[in-house]
Amino acid sequence: MIENFYNKPVELLKQVDNFSNFKLSRRDDLQIIFAEGVKPENIKRFEELVFTAKYIRGLFKVMKMGEQNPEVKSMEYVKNDLTKNMEKVVVQIRELVSSASQRDRKYIEEKFLQMNQDAFRNLNELLTDLEWTKMCLNKLKRN
């Protein structure tokens, strides 16, 4: 599955973009992530990152449903799990781009990993795009 994209980040981006019906919002930023992620030595890290991103997006959906449903009693657990996984995804992104150029590392750090509202919004958009990536890779795996 992912092996088909070894050192082909542009091809992976095209596949994910098509799969999402062109709903990706951070294509250029994904290109940086994909460029590192499809290196054979980074495949495992990349797969863990897209899994964590999809999991986080699921937690956001559970929280949204929980706010609308007073019967949901485990919201504190969900919030704690979300916090833990947001910290985890930041570490995963840093590790994945650690071998990128200094310019790309600095860009990713400033754009997504700072403690401010803009970076948090950007990170959430990136996580949504990485969720599309995970779903696309799952589909490719099944076919």
ZAKE-802338 format. One line per field, with one value per residue: chain; x, y, z of N, C-alpha, C in turn; residue number from 0. Coordinates in nm, 4 decimals, padded with zeros to 6 digits. Layout:
chaine	c(A,...);
n_east	c(X,...);
n_north	c(Y,...);
n_up	c(Z,...);
ca_east	c(X,...);
ca_north	c(Y,...);
ca_up	c(Z,...);
c_east	c(X,...);
c_north	c(Y,...);
c_up	c(Z,...);
num	c(NUM,...);
***
This chain:
chaine	c(A,A,A,A,A,A,A,A,A,A,A,A,A,A,A,A,A,A,A,A,A,A,A,A,A,A,A,A,A,A,A,A,A,A,A,A,A,A,A,A,A,A,A,A,A,A,A,A,A,A,A,A,A,A,A,A,A,A,A,A,A,A,A,A,A,A,A,A,A,A,A,A,A,A,A,A,A,A,A,A,A,A,A,A,A,A,A,A,A,A,A,A,A,A,A,A,A,A,A,A,A,A,A,A,A,A,A,A,A,A,A,A,A,A,A,A,A,A,A,A,A,A,A,A,A,A,A,A,A,A,A,A,A,A,A,A,A,A,A,A,A,A,A);
n_east	c(00.0816,00.1382,00.3946,00.3900,00.4272,00.6829,00.9184,00.7621,00.6045,00.4384,00.2691,00.1284,-00.0034,-00.1725,-00.3366,-00.4639,-00.5882,-00.7669,-00.9198,-01.0423,-01.2185,-01.1159,-01.1059,-00.9026,-00.7299,-00.4762,-00.2728,-00.0071,00.1336,00.0910,00.2432,00.5044,00.5012,00.4380,00.6611,00.8610,00.7404,00.7106,00.9571,01.1515,01.2657,01.0999,00.8418,00.6990,00.6718,00.5206,00.2841,00.1952,00.1491,-00.0636,-00.2579,-00.2906,-00.3810,-00.6312,-00.7578,-00.7662,-00.9330,-01.1655,-01.2089,-01.2667,-01.5122,-01.6648,-01.6615,-01.8066,-02.0568,-02.1081,-02.1442,-02.3896,-02.5463,-02.6741,-02.6608,-02.4182,-02.1579,-01.8874,-01.7239,-01.5088,-01.3060,-01.2775,-01.1882,-00.9416,-00.8115,-00.8017,-00.6339,-00.3952,-00.3422,-00.3176,-00.0813,00.0823,00.0630,00.1920,00.4549,00.4971,00.4827,00.7013,00.9110,00.8845,00.9472,01.2033,01.4212,01.3944,01.4609,01.6163,01.4722,01.2135,01.1560,01.1506,00.9404,00.7195,00.7186,00.6600,00.4173,00.2365,00.2944,00.3235,00.2182,-00.0433,-00.3488,-00.3708,-00.1850,-00.2996,-00.5458,-00.4476,-00.3171,-00.5353,-00.6631,-00.4646,-00.4651,-00.7170,-00.6739,-00.4784,-00.6339,-00.7969,-00.5942,-00.5309,-00.7734,-00.7753,-00.5436,-00.6255,-00.8329,-00.6891,-00.5390,-00.7311,-00.8076);
n_north	c(-00.1174,00.1674,00.1415,00.1651,00.4283,00.5030,00.7478,00.9106,01.1572,01.3443,01.1914,01.0525,01.2682,01.3454,01.1167,01.1208,01.3703,01.3342,01.1255,01.2588,01.4149,01.6605,01.8164,01.8862,02.1103,02.1968,02.1537,02.2224,02.2130,01.9505,01.8350,01.8723,01.7145,01.4660,01.4338,01.3714,01.1576,00.9464,00.8427,00.5532,00.4997,00.6375,00.5457,00.3951,00.5835,00.7733,00.6305,00.5920,00.8582,00.9364,00.7629,00.8515,01.1107,01.0606,00.9354,01.1457,01.3247,01.1767,01.1830,01.4551,01.4615,01.2958,01.4558,01.6751,01.5571,01.4776,01.7187,01.7887,01.5870,01.5126,01.2716,01.1548,01.0552,01.0323,01.2462,01.3777,01.1873,01.1666,01.4250,01.4284,01.2211,01.3347,01.5567,01.4236,01.2888,01.5016,01.6154,01.3991,01.3865,01.6191,01.5647,01.3477,01.4718,01.6470,01.4577,01.3257,01.5266,01.5798,01.5117,01.6726,01.9657,02.2500,02.4818,02.3825,02.2445,02.4573,02.6054,02.4255,02.4036,02.6704,02.7150,02.5160,02.4095,02.5832,02.7468,02.8920,03.0487,03.0580,02.8633,02.6383,02.6236,02.5865,02.3415,02.1755,02.1795,02.0554,01.8056,01.7154,01.6857,01.4876,01.2876,01.2330,01.1278,00.8908,00.7515,00.7226,00.5660,00.3379,00.2539,00.1987,-00.0130,-00.2096,-00.2586);
n_up	c(00.0000,00.1151,00.0368,-00.2347,-00.2772,-00.2137,-00.1962,-00.3610,-00.3168,-00.4471,-00.6045,-00.4060,-00.2857,-00.4970,-00.5117,-00.2578,-00.2672,-00.4818,-00.3704,-00.1563,-00.2867,-00.3596,-00.1267,00.0395,00.2504,00.3050,00.1075,00.0161,00.2542,00.3297,00.1328,00.2232,00.4557,00.3398,00.1736,00.3541,00.4834,00.2996,00.2659,00.2841,00.5406,00.7074,00.6952,00.8921,01.1015,00.9650,00.9090,01.1710,01.2410,01.0658,01.1579,01.4240,01.3719,01.2492,01.4637,01.6512,01.5150,01.5283,01.8046,01.8360,01.7048,01.8739,02.1032,02.0121,01.9639,02.2244,02.3562,02.2599,02.3506,02.6458,02.7796,02.7490,02.9406,02.9762,02.9116,03.0312,03.0243,02.7458,02.6843,02.8218,02.6843,02.4326,02.4785,02.5479,02.3069,02.1290,02.2184,02.1583,01.8754,01.8003,01.8767,01.7041,01.4518,01.4704,01.4930,01.2456,01.0581,01.1255,00.9699,00.7555,00.5502,00.7067,00.6678,00.6033,00.8426,01.0262,00.9194,00.9508,01.2288,01.3065,01.1750,01.2623,01.5199,01.7290,02.0333,01.9923,01.8728,01.5894,01.5031,01.6213,01.4862,01.2250,01.2649,01.3208,01.0726,00.9202,01.0452,00.9690,00.6938,00.7083,00.8135,00.5929,00.4393,00.5797,00.5481,00.2707,00.2309,00.3703,00.2021,-00.0321,00.0625,00.0994,-00.1617);
ca_east	c(00.0000,00.2216,00.5184,00.3724,00.4574,00.8200,00.9819,00.6690,00.5062,00.3437,00.1698,00.0436,-00.0896,-00.2768,-00.4295,-00.5427,-00.6717,-00.8774,-01.0028,-01.1179,-01.2957,-01.0475,-01.1424,-00.7836,-00.7123,-00.3356,-00.1989,00.1367,00.1892,00.0922,00.3554,00.6235,00.4820,00.4472,00.7988,00.9345,00.6686,00.7238,01.0933,01.1423,01.3011,00.9976,00.7085,00.6316,00.6357,00.4133,00.1621,00.1510,00.0985,-00.1964,-00.3492,-00.3182,-00.4634,-00.7683,-00.8094,-00.7963,-01.0534,-01.2766,-01.2328,-01.3362,-01.6524,-01.7275,-01.6828,-01.9158,-02.1800,-02.1269,-02.1978,-02.5293,-02.6159,-02.6449,-02.6455,-02.2783,-02.1043,-01.7422,-01.6603,-01.3793,-01.2119,-01.2538,-01.1047,-00.8062,-00.7560,-00.7735,-00.5138,-00.2806,-00.3142,-00.2688,00.0613,00.1469,00.0724,00.2944,00.5824,00.5084,00.5146,00.8410,00.9997,00.8780,01.0157,01.3381,01.5214,01.3649,01.5501,01.5978,01.3644,01.0859,01.1339,01.1128,00.8070,00.6225,00.7171,00.5913,00.2820,00.1479,00.3315,00.3328,00.1046,-00.1292,-00.4727,-00.3489,-00.1194,-00.3968,-00.6387,-00.3728,-00.2946,-00.6615,-00.6825,-00.3686,-00.5131,-00.8276,-00.6128,-00.4129,-00.7433,-00.8257,-00.4818,-00.5498,-00.8871,-00.7312,-00.4514,-00.7070,-00.9027,-00.5890,-00.4995,-00.8394,-00.8193);
ca_north	c(00.0000,00.2872,00.1118,00.2127,00.5708,00.5316,00.8614,00.9691,01.2355,01.4118,01.0906,01.0305,01.3854,01.3351,01.0111,01.1663,01.4816,01.2741,01.0507,01.3536,01.5012,01.7897,01.8893,01.9154,02.2540,02.2290,02.0737,02.2532,02.1662,01.8042,01.7982,01.8644,01.5954,01.3482,01.4195,01.2993,01.0359,00.8350,00.7891,00.4191,00.4992,00.7104,00.4908,00.3586,00.7103,00.8346,00.5533,00.6243,00.9950,00.9439,00.6936,00.9422,01.2203,01.0103,00.9121,01.2776,01.3772,01.1017,01.2360,01.5829,01.4304,01.2471,01.5718,01.7548,01.4831,01.4787,01.8494,01.7914,01.4750,01.5161,01.1364,01.1155,01.0781,01.0143,01.3577,01.4088,01.0900,01.2045,01.5460,01.3881,01.1437,01.4308,01.6318,01.3321,01.2597,01.6243,01.6215,01.2909,01.4176,01.7229,01.4921,01.2682,01.5622,01.6901,01.3454,01.2977,01.6299,01.6037,01.4951,01.7682,02.0816,02.3412,02.5733,02.3120,02.2193,02.5853,02.6384,02.3376,02.4439,02.7988,02.7111,02.4174,02.3545,02.6884,02.7532,03.0070,03.0119,03.0334,02.7336,02.5354,02.6142,02.5248,02.2014,02.1038,02.1619,01.9537,01.6763,01.6751,01.6367,01.3599,01.1907,01.1925,01.0431,00.7592,00.6855,00.6870,00.4526,00.2213,00.2102,00.1375,-00.1394,-00.3055,-00.2898);
ca_up	c(00.0000,00.1222,-00.0352,-00.3725,-00.2818,-00.1731,-00.2642,-00.4588,-00.2405,-00.5363,-00.6419,-00.2889,-00.2713,-00.6002,-00.4712,-00.1429,-00.3134,-00.5573,-00.2760,-00.0741,-00.3773,-00.3619,-00.0054,00.1206,00.2707,00.3304,00.0098,00.0166,00.3811,00.3196,00.0461,00.3093,00.5399,00.2532,00.1252,00.4588,00.5206,00.2039,00.2676,00.3458,00.6830,00.7828,00.6685,01.0173,01.1666,00.8865,00.9323,01.3071,01.2389,01.0043,01.2489,01.5357,01.3193,01.2328,01.5985,01.7080,01.4484,01.5863,01.9391,01.8193,01.6703,01.9971,02.1905,01.9565,01.9920,02.3690,02.3939,02.2186,02.4126,02.7895,02.8328,02.7398,03.0746,02.9803,02.8414,03.0935,02.9673,02.6062,02.6859,02.8611,02.5734,02.3261,02.5183,02.5377,02.1664,02.0645,02.2524,02.0844,01.7330,01.7866,01.8807,01.5815,01.3399,01.4887,01.4594,01.1029,00.9798,01.1797,00.8638,00.6477,00.5487,00.8194,00.6279,00.6188,00.9855,01.0874,00.8684,01.0169,01.3698,01.3214,01.1191,01.3241,01.6493,01.8303,02.1255,01.9678,01.8050,01.4463,01.4878,01.6574,01.3727,01.1154,01.2998,01.3025,00.9278,00.8785,01.0953,00.8822,00.5696,00.7392,00.8264,00.4541,00.3978,00.6413,00.4830,00.1353,00.2429,00.4064,00.0805,-00.1209,00.1228,00.0755,-00.3060);
c_east	c(00.0868,00.3525,00.5108,00.4128,00.5962,00.8759,00.8956,00.5630,00.4012,00.2326,00.0754,-00.0526,-00.2023,-00.3816,-00.5218,-00.6364,-00.7914,-00.9741,-01.0933,-01.2134,-01.2478,-01.0885,-01.0221,-00.7648,-00.5654,-00.2448,-00.0477,00.2042,00.1938,00.2100,00.4840,00.6164,00.4992,00.5900,00.8837,00.8713,00.6861,00.8682,01.0883,01.1724,01.1944,00.8573,00.6337,00.5862,00.5155,00.2809,00.1075,00.0908,-00.0422,-00.3000,-00.3891,-00.4075,-00.6092,-00.8333,-00.8504,-00.9220,-01.1777,-01.3107,-01.3043,-01.4837,-01.7277,-01.7558,-01.7992,-02.0500,-02.2103,-02.1830,-02.3469,-02.6122,-02.5822,-02.6268,-02.5010,-02.2101,-01.9511,-01.6671,-01.5239,-01.2713,-01.1766,-01.1630,-00.9598,-00.7369,-00.7182,-00.6460,-00.3881,-00.2428,-00.2730,-00.1203,00.1394,00.1652,00.1760,00.4328,00.6020,00.5444,00.6599,00.9379,01.0013,00.9570,01.1575,01.4472,01.4961,01.4663,01.5188,01.4823,01.2280,01.0545,01.0852,00.9717,00.6996,00.6084,00.6346,00.4447,00.1860,00.1751,00.3516,00.2081,00.0279,-00.2496,-00.4524,-00.2865,-00.2158,-00.4983,-00.5702,-00.3517,-00.4226,-00.6929,-00.5885,-00.4145,-00.6302,-00.7731,-00.5416,-00.5168,-00.7852,-00.7168,-00.4986,-00.6637,-00.8511,-00.6393,-00.5259,-00.7789,-00.8060,-00.5464,-00.6039,-00.8485,-00.7043);
c_north	c(00.1250,00.2666,00.1574,00.3588,00.6048,00.6428,00.9209,01.0523,01.3036,01.3150,01.0615,01.1470,01.3823,01.2320,01.0595,01.2787,01.4288,01.2024,01.1440,01.4398,01.6455,01.8788,01.9237,02.0662,02.2939,02.1485,02.0973,02.2014,02.0134,01.7572,01.7843,01.7380,01.4688,01.3248,01.3451,01.1630,00.9186,00.7893,00.6546,00.4174,00.5677,00.6520,00.4607,00.4834,00.7751,00.7617,00.5795,00.7646,01.0000,00.8694,00.7865,01.0574,01.1773,00.9876,01.0443,01.3354,01.3050,01.1514,01.3711,01.5596,01.3804,01.3643,01.6566,01.6872,01.4876,01.6093,01.8576,01.6841,01.4703,01.3774,01.0871,01.1547,01.0736,01.1278,01.3933,01.3149,01.1288,01.3274,01.5130,01.3111,01.2360,01.5093,01.5467,01.3080,01.3834,01.6426,01.5178,01.3273,01.5264,01.6580,01.4133,01.3555,01.6075,01.5794,01.3201,01.3995,01.6575,01.5892,01.5879,01.8817,02.1718,02.4373,02.5086,02.2831,02.3462,02.6241,02.5569,02.3772,02.5713,02.7915,02.6245,02.3868,02.4588,02.6862,02.8834,02.9617,02.9803,02.8964,02.6203,02.5150,02.5456,02.3757,02.1208,02.0811,02.0539,01.8153,01.6257,01.6196,01.5032,01.2499,01.1417,01.0978,00.9021,00.6834,00.6403,00.5653,00.3252,00.1654,00.1413,00.0002,-00.2473,-00.3478,-00.3712);
c_up	c(00.0000,00.0464,-00.1810,-00.3883,-00.2311,-00.2594,-00.3753,-00.3867,-00.3283,-00.5770,-00.5252,-00.2706,-00.3738,-00.5616,-00.3589,-00.1853,-00.3922,-00.4636,-00.1958,-00.1572,-00.3695,-00.2448,00.0820,00.1324,00.2871,00.2367,00.0161,00.1428,00.3840,00.2355,00.1273,00.3945,00.4567,00.2045,00.2267,00.4859,00.4271,00.1857,00.3396,00.4959,00.7695,00.7696,00.7987,01.0921,01.0979,00.9100,01.0721,01.3132,01.1795,01.0892,01.3637,01.4900,01.3049,01.3690,01.6640,01.6457,01.5004,01.7253,01.9332,01.7879,01.7928,02.0911,02.1413,01.9834,02.1412,02.4190,02.3638,02.2875,02.5611,02.8518,02.8265,02.8706,03.0802,02.9111,02.9015,03.0402,02.8237,02.6001,02.7227,02.7495,02.4574,02.3575,02.5006,02.3913,02.0876,02.0950,02.1727,01.9369,01.7074,01.7858,01.7517,01.4619,01.3503,01.4489,01.3092,01.0221,01.0293,01.0745,00.7450,00.6512,00.6679,00.7902,00.6482,00.7653,01.0555,01.0449,00.9409,01.1638,01.3891,01.2798,01.2004,01.4706,01.7583,01.9182,02.1045,01.8838,01.6582,01.4238,01.5205,01.5445,01.2540,01.1406,01.2813,01.1549,00.8747,00.9235,01.0121,00.7502,00.5923,00.7642,00.6877,00.4035,00.4525,00.5737,00.3416,00.1396,00.2825,00.2847,-00.0147,-00.0686,00.0940,-00.0705,-00.3576);
num	c(0,1,2,3,4,5,6,7,8,9,10,11,12,13,14,15,16,17,18,19,20,21,22,23,24,25,26,27,28,29,30,31,32,33,34,35,36,37,38,39,40,41,42,43,44,45,46,47,48,49,50,51,52,53,54,55,56,57,58,59,60,61,62,63,64,65,66,67,68,69,70,71,72,73,74,75,76,77,78,79,80,81,82,83,84,85,86,87,88,89,90,91,92,93,94,95,96,97,98,99,100,101,102,103,104,105,106,107,108,109,110,111,112,113,114,115,116,117,118,119,120,121,122,123,124,125,126,127,128,129,130,131,132,133,134,135,136,137,138,139,140,141,142);
***
